């Protein structure tokens, strides 16, 4: 009898450990997907839609059943004007959860020209399928509850063992803030790879190359992530050291791949020169190749001026919104006016002296035409802009009315403030009733 009890006890403990392990795996996947999504959201907010798209795709690879990641992939494809892909991702989010952001998905599909007939034909499930899934989920709930309870017990047991083991074996030095030497070494390695990315930026002067551009944007996203991790190290977060080292390794591989593509495309000339000092009027992204530049006609008052923009900012402008402008710390000095500012270097450096200012709030000190010329490669001569140094800009296909963009933004801010105020009043009312 005692052997039977021991045997069943061993089986029960093994089951608890298996449940705990399965839950830990699922929880780990959720955390990894959320971390990657957060990086993508930061890139999206910064206007780097290609970089954001890569992160959202990575999040889906980690957790493919989460409708949130598919929804955001649809949003970024919409920003990139890739409407068929955007439709597919939005419908996938709805397939995974028919109630997830239902109104928002309907609105965005309609805005892209996809009506109910086309969305239904694209593969939306019928209500009977939805009811069947809901029934299956209900039947699975008991097992989930039982697994959680048993897994929790096993997890507590494992936690006690792990804590005891760590107390006995971990040296007292763990948890000590990273040394200045470690931070300096990570920073030096980061700066070395940033310098190589600057060379890749210049290599694009020889021709626009889709694979090289994609690899460069991917490496730049990794670079920003590494810089944030180094900042955590500098604040004394010892736990981020292994993650920083792993991220540096990922970045090094990405940079190496970008350089390989550049050499394969352009040969010995790839890193033998520099591109023109032309950058996006708004975000200061270098525009080494003319094929990558998108002229936007910017209207303010009665003045209309053509400005050179990157594809991402041009996409924002085409929606009638003013892209964020990179400025000095005073939010009034355009990036092109900053002494010694090199857009190629600045894209791969820590932005300590610059900030992103909302485009409709930017109150420039020079006229738009002067700033457009400087950002487009012209220089100053005797205090006046030498317009003859700048080739004639191609006609802009997009018109951005800054006055309308400002009015729309102010209206949105007012509506947001009113909604927050109303929400606060509702919470206060609920509090009084309780």
N, C-alpha and C positions, 0 to 999 in steps of 0.2 A: 504493500500500500504506500509505503514511504517513497519507493522508487517512482510510483505512478504520480504522486504529488509533485516530486522533484521534476519529473519529465514534463508534466503539464505546466508547472511553474516556469521551466526553461522556455517552453514554447510561447507562453504568454509574454515573457520578457522579450523574446525575439520579435514577437508581433509588435509590441510597443516600440521597440527600437526601429523596426521597419517603418511604422507609421510616422515616427518622429523624423526619420531620415527623409521620407517622402515629403513631409511638410516643410522641412528645412530646405529641400531642393526647390520646392515651389516658391517658398518665401524668398530664397536667394535669387531666383529668376525674376520675380517681381521687382526686387530691389535693384537688380542690374538693369532691367528694362527702364525703370523710373529714372535711374541715374543717367542713362544714355538719352532718354527723352528730355530730361532737364537741360542737358548740354544742347540738344537740338532746339529747345525753346529759346535759349539764350541767343543762339545763332539766328533764329527766326526774328526775334525782337531787334537784333542788330542789323537786320536786312540781308544777312548771308543765307539766302534761301537754298542754294545748292548744298552748302554745308549742313543746314538744318535737315534737308531731305535725306542726306546720308545717315544722320543720326536717327531719324524716325524709322528708316529702313532697318537699322541695327536693332532698334527697340522691338520691332515686329519680329525679327529673327529670334530674339530672346524669348518673347512672350507673344506668340502669334494670335492668341485668342482674345487679346484685350482690344476692344473696339476703339479705345482712346487713341492708340498709336495709329491705327488705320485712318481715323478721322483727321488727325493732324497731318498725316502724309497727304491726304486729300487736300487739306488747306494749302500746303506748301506747293503741291503740283498746280493748284489753282493760281497761286502767285506767279508761278513760272509759265503760266498760260498753257499748261499741258492738260487741257480739259478732259480728254478721254481717260487719262490716268487718274485724274482727280475724281471723276465720276466713279470709276471702279473702286477706289479706296473708300469713298463715302458709302457706297452701296455695301462694301464688305463690312464696314462698321455697323451698318444697319442689320446686315445678315447675322452678325455675332450678337447684337442686342437691338431688337427692333425699336425699343423705347429710348435708346441712347441719343440724346440731342436730336430728337425727331424733327422739331421745327427748324433748327439750324440747318440740318442736312437738306430738308425740303427747300429752304430758302436759297441755299447755295447751288443746288442742282438747277433750280429755276433760273437763277442769275446767270448760269453758264449755258442756258438754253435747253436743258434736259427736262422734259415735262414728264408727267406721270406715266404716259404710255411708253416712253423710252426707258424710264427707270424700271418699270415692270418687266419689260422685255429683256433688260440687262441681268435679270436673275434674282429679283426679290422673292423671298419665300412667301407662300400663301399662309393664311391664318391657321389652316389645319396643321401645317408643319410647325408653326409657332406653338400651338396648343400641345402638340405631341412632345416638343422639347420641354415645355413647362411641366408636363406630366412626368417626363423622365427625370428632370431636376428634382421634383418633389420626392420621387422614389429613391433617389440617391442621397437625400438629406440625412436619413438615419445613419447610413454608413459614415457619412462625413462627420456627423456629431460624435459617433462612437470612436472614429479614428482620431478626432481632435482630443477627446478625453484621454484615450489610451496613449496617444502620442505625447500629450502634455506630461503624463506621468513618467513616461520613458525619458522625455527631455529633461525633466527635473533631476532624475537619477543621473543622467549623463552630465548635467551641469555641475552637480555636486562632485562627481568624479574628476571632471576637467578642472574645476577650481582647486581642488585638493592637489591635483597633479601640478598645476601651474605654481601654486604656492611652494611646492617642494622643489621644483626644477628651474623656474625662471630666475635668472640673476637679477640682483637689485638694480642693475643699470637700466632695465627696461622701463620705459616711461619717461626717461630723462629727455629733455628737449634736445632736438638735433643740434649738433655743433655748428658753429659758424663755418667751419671748413667744409662740412657736408653740403650746406646751403650754397656756399660759394662754388663748389664743384658742380652741383646741379645747375646753377645759374650759368656757369661758363659753358657747360655742355649745351644748354638751351640756346645761348647766344651764338654758339658755333653753328648750330643747325639753322638758326634764324638767318644768319649771313648766307648760308647756302640757298635758302628759300628766296632771298632777295635776288640772287643770281638767276634763279629760275624765273622770277618775275621779269627780269630784263631779257631772258632768252625768248620770251614771247614776242619780242619786237620783230623777230624774223618771220613770224606768221602765226595766225591763230590755230591752235591745235587742241581739239576737244579733249583727248585723253590727258594731255599735259595740263590743261586747265582744270579738269576734274581732279586730278591727283594733287595739284597745287592747292586747290581749295580744301581738299580733305586734309592735307598736311597742315594747312593753316588752322583748321579747326582743332586738330590735335595739339598744335602749338599753344593755342589759347588755353586749352585744358591744362597743359603742363604748367603754364605760368600761374594758373590759379592754385595748383597743387604746391608749387614752390612758395607761394604766398602763405599757404597754410603751414608749411615747414618753418618759415620765418617767424610765424606766430607761436611756434613751440609745439605744434601738433606732431608728435613723434609717430603716431599711427599712420600718417600719410606718407611716410618715407618709402615703404615698399611699393605703394601705388605710384608714387612719383617716379621711382626707378623703372617700373614697368611701363609707365606712360612715356618716359624718355626713350625706352627701347622701341616702342611702337612708332614714335615720331621719327626716330632715326631710320627705321625701315621705310617709312613713308617718304622721307626726304630723299633717301637713296633711290627709291623707285622713280620719283619725279626727275631726278638728275639723269637717270638712265633713259627715260623717255625723251628728255630734252636733247641728249647727245644722239640718240637714235634718229630724232627728227631733223636736227640742224647740224650735226657733226661738230667739228672743232670750233665753229663760229658761235656755238650756243652760249658760251660764257666769255666771249672775247670782246664784248661791247655792252653798251647800255642803251636802254630805250629812251624815248623822248620824255621830258618832264610834263607829262599830261596825266591828269588823274580826274576821277569823278568829282564834279562840282560839289556834291553832297557828302559822300562818305570818304573821299580821298583815295579810293581804290585805284592803284596805278593802271593806266590804260596804254600799255606799251604798243599794242597793235591797233591800227585804225579800224580793223574789221570788228573789234570788240567794243567800239565806242558807239553810244546811242545819243544822238542830239535830242534835247528836249527844249522846246520853246517855253521859257518861263516869263509869265506876264505879271507885272506888279504895277498897279495904277495904269498909266498909259504906256509904260515902257514894256517892250517885249524883247528878250535877249535869248539867243541860243546858248545853251550850256551843254558841255559834254558830261555824260553820265555812264555808269556801269549798267549792265542789263537789269540788275536787281532794283536799283533806284529808278530806272526808267519804267519798270513794271509798276512800282508804287505810284509814280507820277501819272501813269496812264489811267489809274483809278481815281484821279483827282485829289490825291493826298500828297502832302509835301513830305519828302523823305527827310530823315534827320540829317543835320549838318554837323560835320566835325569842326569844332571851334577851339579857340584857346579857353583857358580856365574862366575867362570873363564872359563866355558865351556870346561875345560880340565880335571877336576877331576871327575871321575866316581862316581855315587852315592854310590857304595859299599866302596869307600875310605873315605867318609865323616865321621868324628868322631861323634859317638853317633847316627848315622842314623839308624832308625828302619823302615823298609819298611811298616810294619803293621800300625804304627802310622803315618808315612809320608803320606799315602794315604788319611788320614782323618785329615789333618792339612794344614794350610796356607803355601804355598811354598814361603817363603821369601828368603831363602838362596840357592834355586835351580832354574835351568832354563832347558828348553827343547832345546837341541842342535840337529840340523840335523845330522842324523846318519853318513852320508858320510863326514861331516865336523869335526866330533869328532876326535881329536888327543889325544889319551890316553897316559898317562905318564907311565903306566905299560904295560906289554905285554897282549895281548888278553887272553892268557891262565891263567894268574894270576887273571885278573878281572873276568873271567868266573868261576874260583874256588871260589873266595870270594863271588860273587853274588849267587853262587849255594850252599852256606852254609859252605864252608871251612873257617878256621881262619888262622891268621898269627902266626907263631912260630919262634922266633929268627930272624925276618926280612924276612923269606922265607915262601912261601905258603906251608901249610901242606896238600899236596894232598891226603895223606892217610886218611884224615878225611872225604873226600867226596866220597860217593858211586859212582860206575862206572855209567856214564851217558848212557841212552839208545841211540841206533843209531838214528841219525837225518835223517828225511825223506826229509828235505828241505835244499838246499844249497844256501846260500846267498854270492855271490861274491862281496865284498865291493869295489873292484877296478872297476868292471863293473858298479855297482850302482853309484859310484862317477862320472864316465865318463858320464853315462846317465843323471844324475842330472845336471852336468855342461852343457851338450848339451841343456837340457831343459831350463836352465837359460839363455843361450846365445840366444836361439830361442825366449824366452819371451822378452828379452831386445831388440832384433831386431824388434819384432812386436810392442813394445811400441814406439821405435824410429820411425818406419814407420808410426804409427798412429799419432805421434806428427807432423811429416812432412806433413801428409795429413791435419791435423787441421790447421797448419800454412798456407798451400796453400789455403785452403778454406777462411781463414781469409784475406789473401791478395786479393783474388778475390772479397770478399764482400766489 
